[in-house]
Amino acid sequence: MPNRKMASELLPAISSPPISSGEIALARAEWQSTLFSEWPARLDLLKLQVTWPLTPLRIRVHRNHAFEHVADVASRWFAWWGRDAQVSYSDYDDSLSFRLDDSQDPHLELVWLDLQHYAQKFTPPELAPWLSERLTTLRSLSSAPIALALIGAPPDAHEALVASSRTIAGLRVVDLGPIQQELGQRFFDERAAKFSGTRLSNPACLRVARELACRWAPSLTTPPIKAVALDLDHTLYEGVLGEDGTQVRLTPGHLSLQQHLLALREKGVFLALTSRNEEPDVRRLFTERSDFPLRWEHFSATSVNWGSKGESLRQVAQSLRIGLDAILFVDDNPGELASVAAELPSINTLHAASDTSVTLRALQYYPGLWRWERSATDTVRVADLDAEPERARLAAAAANPEEYLRSLRVSLRIEVNPRPHLARMHELTQKTNQFNLNLERFSEAELAELLASPDHRLAVIALSDRLSDSGLVGLVVASREAETLVIREVAISCRALGRRLEDLMIASAVRALLQELPSPRVEFLHRSGPRNAPARQWLSQLVGASLPEQGRSPAHTSLSRIRAQDYPVEVAVIHHEFKRD
């Protein structure tokens, strides 16, 4: 039987009274100096006392060497993120037989292998096909995302595995090379292996634990952080603008912090300013300080006033068209963090400590900010939002909607069976909240199964205009049931809203789906959620009736009234070949 131990068993029991959101923000701030020191000590990590509630995160580990030395310390980084990592283990199994008997499905499958065990059995070129076949088997048994972590992989073998992983939905190959390069000879501890069950040294286990809890697991199991909202004084520089003027000090640590923030923006993360200052003074600061990597125009949203930070963050969320839970708020004042967290419990907070190296490391490892790879959507996201003020100006100046769309020169592209866009389709189901009709959060593996099903079709919607290319902004998932095409999900990015194109985008996608799954009826599944009122309002207006909390609404007749020729918009439809796996 697999041997099991929950990481929660390694955490001190919680017996104190319930803790408020503000108190949690303060407690997490106190943990930062330990978690994000340059070399965290195992004993110091294990002394940290968890005093706040945690959300379970089930991780199933398939291994041929010990993982417990990673899991026990990873529990502290998981707790800082707000997760109780409940880890279950396979036997030590070089064959990867995947005997699964867990009572609950995991949120994450982790395959944890030392390739030294295979040195006598496989040559490096033989290893990748065998391992790919084993992972394909695991994929058939579980729809959870899979992370593959290997030690002892030659560079060419690692590259072959990364290449083969692209054919397995929801699989990501962990690159331990940077940790091994950082630690050098300290990466392995061969002498301790017979006692610990792994060749990994203690420093390597600590580094892996932080990567797992702060990067790999969050990126595979939860929606990402979309924006970093920043205070100014003692956060982006040393000093107080209202007292020191533009002569505030840019220390080497603050310089590195600003450079990292700029790199985040280039990867598609929005930056915002929330500062209690006079806006002309702030603008002057960014104009005069040519040594600042960050410029005023790098902030996609600003709220510079003497009001509450909570209200400023609400304005930022509205301006960026994202939820508060997609924002990370960074401030040097712990009291401000506590006040904001108490007012806005869903927001993420980070303390800008006096030790800027700790702040930078905490930002580099904040759960939800790291990406496995940079996507085309990440590249266009910030530029697309930057074009929004000009769109608003054109809309205000236009005599009617047709003139507005004509001035934008809008193009739509519908793609059916779009296998190359699997990762983006997954993002849309996970990240879209406001225009998401049925709130069905598909995994990559589930979407891959639908793409291979003869009774299902998926369509993506790409949008561009003369101001920017918005990329893939919409997904429609359909299934055929008897004589009805059931639209199981419609998810449209908030960036695409406001151009008065929702009717045309969805109608065009449904027509393309009907070409492959002809049906006399079309029905939309819908469900009420915390923030999807815009999607439900659209469907209600389409069908001309109010909607129950959840159900299915016939819409064939209503859709037929929406004709592409009535819009000054170019519409292209691409049908990719349907393939069964």
PyMOL commands that set and color helices and strands:
alter all, ss='L'
color gray80, all
select helices_A, chain A and resi 7-10+21-35+42-47+68-81+115-118+124-141+155-165+177-186+190-196+202-221+241-247+252-266+279-288+296-298+309-320+324-326+334-343+356-364+376-386+388-397+401-408+419-431+444-451+494-496+502-516+533-543+556-560+564-566
alter helices_A, ss='H'
color red, helices_A
select strands_A, chain A and resi 55-63+83-92+108-114+146-151+171-173+227-230+270-275+301-304+327-331+348-351+411-416+456-464+469-481+484-492+521-527+550-554+570-575
alter strands_A, ss='S'
color yellow, strands_A
deselect
rebuild
show_as cartoon
